């Protein structure tokens, strides 16, 4: 096997590797674009939900212990009642996601001060499923930062197509020799 043939094989192997790296970057970026896009759309959707008056029934620190060697975790146990289209419902979520757990109960004390039993607050009710309600909207920040993983999609596809076009070009050159 002559030196030029071995060099062409090495070049094709490098270009295949480069195309796979580009494709992997694009796929990983695409996963994050979809994930951030879903977060943004979910946050935007709740802003169109109907606003109703709700009353805080319970607001306390809840705790859980997942195992004997695991320390306790704390969350905001929140219960509020609201009426939608003549029916009464109970909600437990502050935001669309489940109320988070923390290692320290002090991280919840601000929420306890903010929501006291008997207090009237505004709740946002999902008109398609009135049993789903929230008091605070999620942030729309994922939509504002979607451009960053988008760069990985564009860059990865650029690397992928560049390597593919270079391999096609090398095949055409080797066929004419």
C-alpha positions as CSV (number, residue, x, y, z in Angstrom):
1,X,0.0,0.0,0.0
2,X,1.5,3.3,-1.0
3,X,1.9,6.3,1.2
4,X,-0.7,8.4,-0.6
5,X,-3.4,5.7,-0.3
6,X,-2.7,5.4,3.5
7,X,-3.0,9.2,3.9
8,X,-6.4,9.3,2.1
9,X,-7.7,6.5,4.4
10,X,-6.5,8.4,7.5
11,X,-8.1,11.6,6.1
12,X,-11.4,9.8,5.5
13,X,-11.3,8.3,9.1
14,X,-10.7,11.8,10.5
15,X,-13.5,13.3,8.5
16,X,-15.9,10.5,9.6
17,X,-14.9,11.2,13.2
18,X,-15.3,14.9,12.7
19,X,-18.8,14.4,11.2
20,X,-19.8,12.3,14.1
21,X,-18.6,14.9,16.6
22,X,-20.6,17.6,14.8
23,X,-23.7,15.4,14.7
24,X,-23.3,14.6,18.4
25,X,-23.0,18.4,19.2
26,X,-26.1,19.2,17.1
27,X,-28.1,16.4,18.8
28,X,-27.1,17.5,22.3
29,X,-27.8,21.1,21.5
30,X,-31.2,20.0,20.0
31,X,-32.1,18.2,23.2
32,X,-31.5,21.4,25.3
33,X,-33.4,23.6,22.7
34,X,-36.4,21.3,23.1
35,X,-36.1,21.2,26.9
36,X,-35.8,25.0,27.2
37,X,-38.6,25.5,24.6
38,X,-41.0,23.3,26.6
39,X,-40.2,25.3,29.7
40,X,-40.8,28.6,28.0
41,X,-44.1,27.4,26.4
42,X,-45.3,26.0,29.7
43,X,-44.6,29.3,31.5
44,X,-46.3,31.2,28.7
45,X,-49.3,29.0,28.7
46,X,-50.1,29.6,32.4
47,X,-50.3,33.3,31.8
48,X,-53.4,32.8,29.7
49,X,-55.2,30.8,32.4
50,X,-58.2,32.4,34.1
51,X,-57.5,34.4,37.3
52,X,-59.7,33.5,40.3
53,X,-59.7,34.4,44.0
54,X,-58.4,31.7,46.3
55,X,-58.1,31.4,50.1
56,X,-55.1,30.0,51.8
57,X,-56.2,27.1,54.0
58,X,-52.8,25.7,55.1
59,X,-49.3,27.1,54.9
60,X,-46.6,25.2,56.8
61,X,-43.3,23.4,56.6
62,X,-43.7,19.8,55.4
63,X,-40.9,17.3,55.7
64,X,-39.9,13.9,54.3
65,X,-37.2,11.4,54.9
66,X,-36.4,9.1,52.0
67,X,-34.4,6.6,54.0
68,X,-32.6,5.9,57.3
69,X,-29.3,7.3,56.1
70,X,-30.8,10.3,54.3
71,X,-31.3,13.5,56.1
72,X,-34.8,15.2,56.3
73,X,-35.9,17.4,53.4
74,X,-38.4,20.2,53.8
75,X,-41.0,21.8,51.5
76,X,-43.8,24.3,51.6
77,X,-47.0,22.5,52.3
78,X,-49.5,24.8,50.8
79,X,-53.2,24.2,50.5
80,X,-55.7,26.8,49.0
81,X,-59.3,26.6,47.9
82,X,-60.8,28.3,44.9
83,X,-64.0,28.2,43.0
84,X,-64.2,27.8,39.2
85,X,-67.5,27.7,37.3
86,X,-69.5,27.0,40.4
87,X,-67.3,24.1,41.7
88,X,-64.9,24.2,44.6
89,X,-61.3,22.9,44.2
90,X,-58.2,22.6,46.3
91,X,-54.8,23.5,45.0
92,X,-51.4,22.6,46.5
93,X,-48.9,24.1,44.0
94,X,-47.3,27.4,44.2
95,X,-46.0,27.1,40.6
96,X,-46.7,24.6,37.9
97,X,-44.0,22.2,39.0
98,X,-44.3,20.4,42.4
99,X,-43.2,22.5,45.4
100,X,-39.4,21.9,45.8
101,X,-37.8,20.2,48.7
102,X,-34.8,21.8,50.5
103,X,-32.2,20.6,53.0
104,X,-32.9,23.5,55.3
105,X,-36.3,24.6,56.5
106,X,-35.1,28.3,56.7
107,X,-35.4,28.4,52.9
108,X,-39.2,28.1,53.2
109,X,-39.8,30.7,55.9
110,X,-40.2,33.5,53.4
111,X,-43.0,31.6,51.7
112,X,-44.7,31.1,55.1
113,X,-44.6,34.8,55.7
114,X,-46.0,35.4,52.2
115,X,-48.9,33.0,52.5
116,X,-50.8,32.9,55.8
117,X,-53.9,30.8,56.5
118,X,-57.1,32.8,55.8
119,X,-55.4,35.1,53.4
120,X,-57.0,35.8,50.0
121,X,-54.7,35.4,46.9
122,X,-55.1,35.2,43.2
123,X,-54.8,31.8,41.6
124,X,-54.5,30.9,38.0
125,X,-56.8,28.0,36.9
126,X,-56.2,25.8,33.8
127,X,-59.5,26.1,31.9
128,X,-59.0,22.6,30.3
129,X,-58.4,21.0,33.7
130,X,-59.8,23.2,36.6
131,X,-58.2,20.9,39.2
132,X,-54.8,22.3,38.1
133,X,-54.1,25.7,39.5
134,X,-51.1,27.8,40.6
135,X,-50.4,31.0,42.5
136,X,-47.1,32.0,40.9
137,X,-46.1,31.7,37.3
138,X,-42.9,30.0,36.2
139,X,-40.2,32.2,34.8
140,X,-40.0,32.6,31.0
141,X,-36.2,32.7,31.2
142,X,-35.7,29.4,29.4
143,X,-37.0,31.0,26.2
144,X,-34.6,33.9,26.5
145,X,-31.6,31.6,26.8
146,X,-32.6,29.1,24.1
147,X,-30.1,30.8,21.7
148,X,-27.1,29.3,23.5
149,X,-27.8,25.6,22.8
150,X,-29.1,26.8,19.4
151,X,-25.5,27.8,18.7
152,X,-24.4,24.2,19.3
153,X,-27.1,22.9,16.9
154,X,-26.0,25.3,14.2
155,X,-22.3,24.8,14.8
156,X,-22.6,21.0,15.1
157,X,-24.6,20.8,11.8
158,X,-22.0,23.1,10.2
159,X,-19.1,20.8,11.3
160,X,-21.1,17.7,10.2
161,X,-22.0,19.0,6.7
162,X,-18.5,20.4,6.2
163,X,-16.9,17.0,6.9
164,X,-19.5,15.3,4.7
165,X,-18.9,17.7,1.8
166,X,-15.1,17.3,2.2
167,X,-15.4,13.5,2.1
168,X,-17.5,13.8,-1.1
169,X,-14.9,16.1,-2.6
170,X,-12.1,13.7,-1.7
171,X,-14.0,10.8,-3.3
172,X,-14.5,12.7,-6.5
173,X,-10.8,13.6,-6.6
174,X,-9.7,10.0,-6.0
175,X,-12.0,8.8,-8.8
176,X,-10.5,11.2,-11.3
177,X,-6.9,10.2,-10.5
